[in-house]
Amino acid sequence: MVFSHFIRRVLLFIVYLHLPCTTLSSSKPEDITIDVSQAYKLLHHGYTFLDVRTVEEFEKGHVDSEKVFNVPYWFYTPHGQVNNLSFLKHVTSLFNQTDHVVVGCKSGVRSLYATRFLVSSGFKSVRNMDGGYIAWMEKRFPVKVEPKELKYDEL
C-alpha cells in the first residue's frame, strides 16, 4: 500500500516534469491533487465526478456517486493514444468554470493531465483524484457497473 502510494507520487512528478508549458498554470500537481478519501468526502458534499477514461473502461466499472460524467481525455487507437480534440467542448457543455469537480481515471495520471488542462482553461475548482479508480476500489468505496446490452449473437 505504501509502496503503491510512493509509485503514484513518482508518476505524478514525472508527468508534471513532462507537461507542455502551454498547459502549466501556477498550480503544482500537489496543489490540485487530492487523495481518494478526500475525493470521497467532496463527492458527498456537492462535487461532481468527471471520469476521463475511455467509454469502455467506464462501462466496466466507475465511481458510484450522485453526479458522474464520462468524457474521455484521450482515445486508444492502433497507432497509440490520441487526445480527444472535443474534450474541452464536451466538458464546458456539462460544467461552468466555477463548478466543483473531482477528475479521475484509472490510476491518477491521465486525470492529472485533464485537471491541469481544465485549470489552464479557466476552471476554478477542479481536483485530481490521486490513485484513480484503482485506489477507489482499494478503499472499497461504492462502484457502479454499467449494464451491457447483449446482442442477439451473444445470447
MDAnalysis code that builds the backbone (N, CA, C; Angstrom):
import MDAnalysis as mda
import numpy as np

u = mda.Universe.empty(465, n_residues=155, atom_resindex=np.repeat(np.arange(155), 3), trajectory=True)
u.add_TopologyAttr("name", ["N", "CA", "C"] * 155)
u.add_TopologyAttr("resid", np.arange(1, 156))
u.add_TopologyAttr("resname", ["MET", "VAL", "PHE", "SER", "HIS", "PHE", "ILE", "ARG", "ARG", "VAL", "LEU", "LEU", "PHE", "ILE", "VAL", "TYR", "LEU", "HIS", "LEU", "PRO", "CYS", "THR", "THR", "LEU", "SER", "SER", "SER", "LYS", "PRO", "GLU", "ASP", "ILE", "THR", "ILE", "ASP", "VAL", "SER", "GLN", "ALA", "TYR", "LYS", "LEU", "LEU", "HIS", "HIS", "GLY", "TYR", "THR", "PHE", "LEU", "ASP", "VAL", "ARG", "THR", "VAL", "GLU", "GLU", "PHE", "GLU", "LYS", "GLY", "HIS", "VAL", "ASP", "SER", "GLU", "LYS", "VAL", "PHE", "ASN", "VAL", "PRO", "TYR", "TRP", "PHE", "TYR", "THR", "PRO", "HIS", "GLY", "GLN", "VAL", "ASN", "ASN", "LEU", "SER", "PHE", "LEU", "LYS", "HIS", "VAL", "THR", "SER", "LEU", "PHE", "ASN", "GLN", "THR", "ASP", "HIS", "VAL", "VAL", "VAL", "GLY", "CYS", "LYS", "SER", "GLY", "VAL", "ARG", "SER", "LEU", "TYR", "ALA", "THR", "ARG", "PHE", "LEU", "VAL", "SER", "SER", "GLY", "PHE", "LYS", "SER", "VAL", "ARG", "ASN", "MET", "ASP", "GLY", "GLY", "TYR", "ILE", "ALA", "TRP", "MET", "GLU", "LYS", "ARG", "PHE", "PRO", "VAL", "LYS", "VAL", "GLU", "PRO", "LYS", "GLU", "LEU", "LYS", "TYR", "ASP", "GLU", "LEU"])
u.atoms.positions = np.array([
    [0.831, -1.189, 0.000],
    [0.000, 0.000, 0.000],
    [0.875, 1.250, 0.000],
    [1.853, 1.301, 0.933],
    [2.751, 2.454, 0.995],
    [3.586, 2.530, -0.272],
    [4.023, 1.357, -0.758],
    [4.824, 1.322, -1.971],
    [4.022, 1.840, -3.168],
    [2.752, 1.416, -3.292],
    [1.939, 1.884, -4.424],
    [1.687, 3.386, -4.334],
    [1.549, 3.919, -3.121],
    [1.392, 5.368, -2.947],
    [2.664, 6.086, -3.406],
    [3.817, 5.530, -3.064],
    [5.092, 6.106, -3.477],
    [5.204, 6.106, -5.002],
    [4.843, 4.984, -5.625],
    [4.904, 4.876, -7.088],
    [3.997, 5.920, -7.732],
    [2.785, 6.105, -7.180],
    [1.871, 7.115, -7.728],
    [2.485, 8.501, -7.652],
    [3.102, 8.826, -6.527],
    [3.726, 10.142, -6.365],
    [4.860, 10.338, -7.370],
    [5.656, 9.300, -7.590],
    [6.741, 9.387, -8.572],
    [6.160, 9.607, -9.963],
    [5.101, 8.855, -10.305],
    [4.470, 9.038, -11.618],
    [3.912, 10.447, -11.784],
    [3.275, 10.975, -10.751],
    [2.749, 12.340, -10.823],
    [3.866, 13.350, -11.033],
    [4.985, 13.144, -10.359],
    [6.121, 14.041, -10.515],
    [6.665, 13.981, -11.943],
    [6.771, 12.767, -12.486],
    [7.265, 12.607, -13.861],
    [6.317, 13.291, -14.848],
    [5.021, 13.101, -14.646],
    [4.037, 13.758, -15.515],
    [4.191, 15.264, -15.428],
    [4.338, 15.779, -14.223],
    [4.497, 17.220, -14.030],
    [5.702, 17.752, -14.800],
    [6.806, 17.015, -14.772],
    [8.008, 17.465, -15.474],
    [7.840, 17.454, -16.991],
    [6.967, 16.586, -17.485],
    [6.828, 16.440, -18.929],
    [5.614, 17.133, -19.520],
    [4.831, 17.809, -18.724],
    [3.690, 18.540, -19.267],
    [4.177, 19.709, -20.114],
    [3.559, 19.944, -21.247],
    [3.968, 21.082, -22.068],
    [3.740, 22.394, -21.333],
    [4.581, 23.356, -21.600],
    [4.495, 24.653, -20.930],
    [3.147, 25.326, -21.148],
    [2.502, 25.071, -22.262],
    [1.219, 25.725, -22.535],
    [0.122, 25.256, -21.602],
    [0.279, 24.091, -20.982],
    [-0.774, 23.604, -20.087],
    [-0.431, 23.864, -18.635],
    [0.694, 24.474, -18.368],
    [1.079, 24.716, -16.991],
    [0.435, 25.990, -16.478],
    [-0.045, 25.912, -15.270],
    [-0.536, 27.097, -14.596],
    [0.319, 27.276, -13.362],
    [-0.071, 28.178, -12.486],
    [0.713, 28.382, -11.280],
    [0.528, 27.232, -10.297],
    [-0.430, 26.346, -10.547],
    [-0.680, 25.220, -9.658],
    [0.343, 24.126, -9.883],
    [0.804, 23.547, -8.794],
    [1.663, 22.381, -8.855],
    [0.768, 21.160, -8.722],
    [1.223, 19.957, -9.148],
    [0.369, 18.783, -9.035],
    [-0.176, 18.572, -7.628],
    [0.644, 18.820, -6.622],
    [0.171, 18.601, -5.255],
    [-0.878, 19.632, -4.839],
    [-0.962, 20.769, -5.543],
    [-1.980, 21.778, -5.243],
    [-3.358, 21.367, -5.756],
    [-3.398, 20.588, -6.818],
    [-4.675, 20.211, -7.409],
    [-5.005, 18.739, -7.201],
    [-4.090, 17.967, -6.644],
    [-4.294, 16.541, -6.436],
    [-4.695, 16.272, -4.997],
    [-5.745, 15.486, -4.852],
    [-6.231, 15.099, -3.525],
    [-6.233, 13.580, -3.446],
    [-6.176, 13.058, -2.224],
    [-6.213, 11.599, -2.117],
    [-7.643, 11.104, -2.265],
    [-7.784, 9.816, -2.449],
    [-9.071, 9.221, -2.759],
    [-10.081, 9.411, -1.620],
    [-9.621, 9.440, -0.385],
    [-10.536, 9.652, 0.748],
    [-11.090, 11.076, 0.746],
    [-10.241, 12.043, 0.395],
    [-10.715, 13.422, 0.271],
    [-11.730, 13.523, -0.873],
    [-11.456, 12.837, -1.979],
    [-12.379, 12.842, -3.120],
    [-13.731, 12.275, -2.693],
    [-13.708, 11.188, -1.970],
    [-14.944, 10.566, -1.489],
    [-15.766, 11.562, -0.667],
    [-15.094, 12.287, 0.217],
    [-15.790, 13.288, 1.052],
    [-16.352, 14.426, 0.199],
    [-15.554, 14.927, -0.751],
    [-16.016, 16.025, -1.601],
    [-17.235, 15.615, -2.432],
    [-17.238, 14.377, -2.904],
    [-18.361, 13.900, -3.708],
    [-19.641, 13.815, -2.875],
    [-19.491, 13.667, -1.571],
    [-20.652, 13.660, -0.681],
    [-21.025, 15.062, -0.208],
    [-20.270, 16.055, -0.665],
    [-20.549, 17.455, -0.306],
    [-20.725, 18.325, -1.540],
    [-21.330, 17.752, -2.586],
    [-21.735, 18.557, -3.727],
    [-20.823, 18.563, -4.937],
    [-19.636, 17.961, -4.848],
    [-18.762, 17.905, -6.028],
    [-19.312, 16.887, -7.021],
    [-19.000, 17.092, -8.299],
    [-19.366, 16.173, -9.367],
    [-18.124, 15.407, -9.787],
    [-18.294, 14.143, -10.165],
    [-17.155, 13.333, -10.603],
    [-17.089, 13.309, -12.120],
    [-15.919, 13.629, -12.661],
    [-15.666, 13.565, -14.097],
    [-14.659, 12.451, -14.348],
    [-15.108, 11.388, -14.959],
    [-14.259, 10.238, -15.277],
    [-13.715, 10.450, -16.684],
    [-12.391, 10.508, -16.819],
    [-11.783, 10.812, -18.117],
    [-11.240, 9.569, -18.823],
    [-11.633, 8.395, -18.350],
    [-11.233, 7.159, -19.019],
    [-12.075, 6.964, -20.279],
    [-11.724, 5.976, -21.070],
    [-12.496, 5.672, -22.266],
    [-13.880, 5.164, -21.865],
    [-14.802, 5.207, -22.798],
    [-16.156, 4.717, -22.544],
    [-16.110, 3.238, -22.139],
    [-15.274, 2.460, -22.809],
    [-15.156, 1.030, -22.499],
    [-14.679, 0.813, -21.063],
    [-13.677, 1.585, -20.619],
    [-13.199, 1.473, -19.244],
    [-14.302, 1.866, -18.261],
    [-14.983, 2.960, -18.571],
    [-16.044, 3.482, -17.711],
    [-17.155, 2.452, -17.528],
    [-17.570, 1.809, -18.610],
    [-18.665, 0.847, -18.552],
    [-18.320, -0.399, -17.750],
    [-17.039, -0.728, -17.657],
    [-16.620, -1.895, -16.865],
    [-16.741, -1.629, -15.372],
    [-16.821, -0.375, -14.976],
    [-16.969, -0.006, -13.574],
    [-16.447, 1.390, -13.345],
    [-17.163, 2.141, -12.489],
    [-16.755, 3.516, -12.214],
    [-17.221, 3.928, -10.826],
    [-16.744, 5.074, -10.381],
    [-17.137, 5.652, -9.108],
    [-18.653, 5.768, -9.073],
    [-19.245, 5.336, -7.977],
    [-20.688, 5.470, -7.817],
    [-20.949, 6.678, -6.926],
    [-21.472, 7.711, -7.506],
    [-21.781, 8.943, -6.797],
    [-23.026, 9.538, -7.431],
    [-23.574, 10.550, -6.794],
    [-24.825, 11.154, -7.283],
    [-24.673, 11.737, -8.687],
    [-23.573, 12.449, -8.935],
    [-23.361, 13.099, -10.231],
    [-22.028, 12.619, -10.810],
    [-22.107, 11.785, -11.851],
    [-20.920, 11.224, -12.500],
    [-21.064, 11.392, -14.004],
    [-20.004, 11.916, -14.645],
    [-19.985, 12.073, -16.093],
    [-18.725, 11.423, -16.642],
    [-18.818, 10.928, -17.880],
    [-17.670, 10.321, -18.555],
    [-17.379, 11.104, -19.827],
    [-16.198, 11.748, -19.855],
    [-15.701, 12.424, -21.051],
    [-14.248, 11.993, -21.211],
    [-13.959, 11.102, -22.154],
    [-12.582, 10.626, -22.323],
    [-11.610, 11.771, -22.638],
    [-10.455, 11.743, -21.971],
    [-9.427, 12.745, -22.239],
    [-8.619, 12.360, -23.474],
    [-8.423, 11.056, -23.654],
    [-7.789, 10.577, -24.874],
    [-8.384, 9.232, -25.246],
    [-8.098, 8.813, -26.472],
    [-8.595, 7.547, -27.004],
    [-7.407, 6.672, -27.345],
    [-7.619, 5.369, -27.297],
    [-6.595, 4.421, -27.740],
    [-6.921, 4.022, -29.173],
    [-5.902, 4.098, -30.034],
    [-6.063, 3.716, -31.433],
    [-4.981, 2.700, -31.764],
    [-5.049, 2.069, -32.928],
    [-3.976, 1.149, -33.320],
    [-2.613, 1.846, -33.405],
    [-2.627, 3.182, -33.513],
    [-1.377, 3.942, -33.630],
    [-0.946, 4.549, -32.301],
    [-1.635, 4.212, -31.218],
    [-1.309, 4.767, -29.898],
    [-2.442, 5.638, -29.374],
    [-2.151, 6.346, -28.309],
    [-3.187, 7.210, -27.728],
    [-3.264, 8.535, -28.471],
    [-4.502, 9.037, -28.590],
    [-4.760, 10.274, -29.299],
    [-5.637, 11.143, -28.407],
    [-5.264, 12.411, -28.260],
    [-6.067, 13.325, -27.449],
    [-7.455, 13.494, -28.030],
    [-8.423, 13.634, -27.147],
    [-9.803, 13.912, -27.546],
    [-9.886, 15.412, -27.844],
    [-9.949, 15.759, -29.113],
    [-9.953, 17.166, -29.510],
    [-11.225, 17.888, -29.085],
    [-12.262, 17.135, -28.733],
    [-13.525, 17.731, -28.286],
    [-13.654, 17.742, -26.765],
    [-12.588, 17.382, -26.057],
    [-12.658, 17.264, -24.601],
    [-13.174, 18.546, -23.941],
    [-12.543, 19.668, -24.213],
    [-12.937, 20.928, -23.573],
    [-14.367, 21.320, -23.960],
    [-14.715, 21.121, -25.209],
    [-16.068, 21.439, -25.668],
    [-17.104, 20.618, -24.892],
    [-16.845, 19.326, -24.731],
    [-17.782, 18.459, -24.011],
    [-17.844, 18.826, -22.531],
    [-16.692, 19.095, -21.931],
    [-16.674, 19.437, -20.503],
    [-17.408, 20.754, -20.263],
    [-17.177, 21.751, -21.120],
    [-17.850, 23.043, -20.921],
    [-19.349, 22.955, -21.208],
    [-19.792, 21.925, -21.922],
    [-21.228, 21.731, -22.103],
    [-21.870, 21.122, -20.852],
    [-21.053, 20.518, -20.004],
    [-21.544, 19.893, -18.767],
    [-21.348, 20.762, -17.531],
    [-20.274, 21.565, -17.529],
    [-19.885, 22.312, -16.335],
    [-19.637, 23.783, -16.637],
    [-19.870, 24.612, -15.623],
    [-19.406, 26.003, -15.647],
    [-18.003, 26.013, -15.066],
    [-17.255, 27.057, -15.345],
    [-15.880, 27.122, -14.841],
    [-15.792, 27.254, -13.323],
    [-16.902, 27.541, -12.668],
    [-16.902, 27.660, -11.206],
    [-17.482, 26.425, -10.511],
    [-17.921, 25.422, -11.289],
    [-18.453, 24.194, -10.688],
    [-17.344, 23.440, -9.955],
    [-17.748, 22.684, -8.948],
    [-16.811, 21.887, -8.149],
    [-16.741, 20.482, -8.728],
    [-15.540, 20.114, -9.212],
    [-15.384, 18.859, -9.942],
    [-14.177, 18.083, -9.426],
    [-14.372, 16.768, -9.244],
    [-13.269, 15.844, -8.982],
    [-13.057, 15.062, -10.272],
    [-11.814, 15.025, -10.757],
    [-11.478, 14.339, -12.003],
    [-10.731, 13.056, -11.675],
    [-11.133, 11.964, -12.300],
    [-10.481, 10.685, -12.047],
    [-10.297, 9.877, -13.307],
    [-9.376, 8.923, -13.220],
    [-9.124, 7.995, -14.319],
    [-8.812, 6.635, -13.704],
    [-7.977, 5.860, -14.329],
    [-7.642, 4.535, -13.801],
    [-6.646, 4.629, -12.650],
    [-5.584, 5.442, -12.824],
    [-4.519, 5.485, -11.808],
    [-4.191, 6.883, -11.305],
    [-4.734, 7.918, -11.916],
    [-4.467, 9.282, -11.480],
    [-3.549, 10.074, -12.389],
    [-2.985, 9.438, -13.382],
    [-2.058, 10.137, -14.286],
    [-2.821, 10.866, -15.389],
    [-3.677, 10.149, -16.091],
    [-4.479, 10.757, -17.172],
    [-5.334, 11.891, -16.615],
    [-5.898, 11.673, -15.420],
    [-6.747, 12.712, -14.819],
    [-5.927, 13.931, -14.402],
    [-4.646, 13.738, -14.086],
    [-3.800, 14.892, -13.786],
    [-3.624, 15.747, -15.033],
    [-3.385, 15.104, -16.176],
    [-3.301, 15.852, -17.436],
    [-4.595, 16.631, -17.668],
    [-5.732, 15.943, -17.521],
    [-7.028, 16.569, -17.769],
    [-7.286, 17.710, -16.789],
    [-6.968, 17.495, -15.518],
    [-7.193, 18.522, -14.497],
    [-6.356, 19.762, -14.776],
    [-5.095, 19.567, -15.092],
    [-4.222, 20.704, -15.378],
    [-4.699, 21.443, -16.636],
    [-5.193, 20.703, -17.617],
    [-5.734, 21.325, -18.825],
    [-6.960, 22.168, -18.477],
    [-7.829, 21.647, -17.640],
    [-9.031, 22.389, -17.250],
    [-8.680, 23.631, -16.437],
    [-7.732, 23.504, -15.524],
    [-7.298, 24.661, -14.730],
    [-6.711, 25.731, -15.649],
    [-5.879, 25.306, -16.608],
    [-5.277, 26.276, -17.534],
    [-6.320, 26.882, -18.471],
    [-7.478, 26.225, -18.584],
    [-8.579, 26.736, -19.423],
    [-9.556, 27.581, -18.623],
    [-9.258, 27.832, -17.349],
    [-10.069, 28.741, -16.556],
    [-10.951, 28.120, -15.492],
    [-10.955, 26.801, -15.364],
    [-11.763, 26.171, -14.323],
    [-11.144, 26.463, -12.959],
    [-11.999, 26.803, -11.990],
    [-11.520, 27.308, -10.697],
    [-11.458, 26.256, -9.598],
    [-12.352, 25.268, -9.616],
    [-12.439, 24.326, -8.505],
    [-12.443, 22.890, -9.016],
    [-11.320, 22.504, -9.601],
    [-11.168, 21.169, -10.161],
    [-10.039, 20.474, -9.428],
    [-10.282, 19.229, -9.003],
    [-9.285, 18.464, -8.255],
    [-9.061, 17.111, -8.912],
    [-7.810, 16.698, -8.976],
    [-7.418, 15.400, -9.490],
    [-7.444, 14.377, -8.353],
    [-8.073, 13.225, -8.597],
    [-8.124, 12.164, -7.598],
    [-6.898, 11.267, -7.739],
    [-5.984, 11.374, -6.788],
    [-4.754, 10.579, -6.788],
    [-5.078, 9.094, -6.685],
    [-4.451, 8.307, -7.531],
    [-4.645, 6.860, -7.491],
    [-5.794, 6.366, -8.340],
    [-6.682, 7.262, -8.750],
    [-7.770, 6.925, -9.654],
    [-8.692, 5.821, -9.177],
    [-9.284, 5.158, -10.144],
    [-10.265, 4.107, -9.871],
    [-9.631, 2.939, -9.107],
    [-8.360, 2.698, -9.361],
    [-7.664, 1.622, -8.644],
    [-7.671, 1.912, -7.144],
    [-7.307, 3.117, -6.758],
    [-7.297, 3.495, -5.340],
    [-8.708, 3.505, -4.762],
    [-9.677, 3.940, -5.553],
    [-11.083, 3.960, -5.125],
    [-11.516, 2.531, -4.751],
    [-11.171, 1.582, -5.607],
    [-11.542, 0.188, -5.346],
    [-10.774, -0.389, -4.161],
    [-9.499, 0.000, -4.015],
    [-8.708, -0.468, -2.873],
    [-9.344, -0.052, -1.552],
    [-9.977, 1.113, -1.537],
    [-10.655, 1.613, -0.329],
    [-12.050, 0.994, -0.167],
    [-12.459, 0.226, -1.175],
    [-13.781, -0.414, -1.167],
    [-14.925, 0.608, -1.124],
    [-14.707, 1.746, -1.780],
    [-15.763, 2.734, -1.926],
    [-16.748, 2.221, -2.974],
    [-17.979, 2.756, -3.000],
    [-19.001, 2.231, -3.921],
    [-18.642, 2.407, -5.390],
    [-18.920, 1.360, -6.156],
    [-18.696, 1.384, -7.602],
    [-19.984, 0.997, -8.311],
    [-20.048, 1.367, -9.570],
    [-21.212, 1.040, -10.387],
    [-20.710, 0.457, -11.698],
    [-21.357, -0.592, -12.150],
    [-21.031, -1.208, -13.428],
    [-22.219, -0.992, -14.345],
    [-21.935, -0.435, -15.506],
    [-22.994, -0.187, -16.477],
    [-23.458, -1.511, -17.063],
    [-24.776, -1.730, -17.099],
    [-25.271, -2.989, -17.692],
    [-24.959, -3.029, -19.178],
    [-24.454, -4.156, -19.613],
    [-24.104, -4.312, -21.026],
    [-25.293, -4.902, -21.766],
    [-25.609, -4.276, -22.882],
    [-26.682, -4.810, -23.718],
    [-26.129, -5.957, -24.552],
    [-26.758, -7.102, -24.430],
    [-26.327, -8.266, -25.210],
    [-26.941, -8.214, -26.599],
    [-26.132, -8.509, -27.571],
    [-26.611, -8.605, -28.940],
    [-27.158, -10.019, -29.157],
    [-27.980, -10.164, -30.158],
    [-28.626, -11.442, -30.428],
    [-27.610, -12.577, -30.532],
    [-26.485, -12.335, -31.234],
    [-25.491, -13.393, -31.417],
    [-24.672, -13.677, -30.163],
    [-24.844, -12.884, -29.107],
    [-24.134, -13.125, -27.848],
    [-24.981, -13.937, -26.871],
    [-26.237, -14.167, -27.197],
    [-27.140, -14.892, -26.307],
    [-26.873, -16.365, -26.305],
])
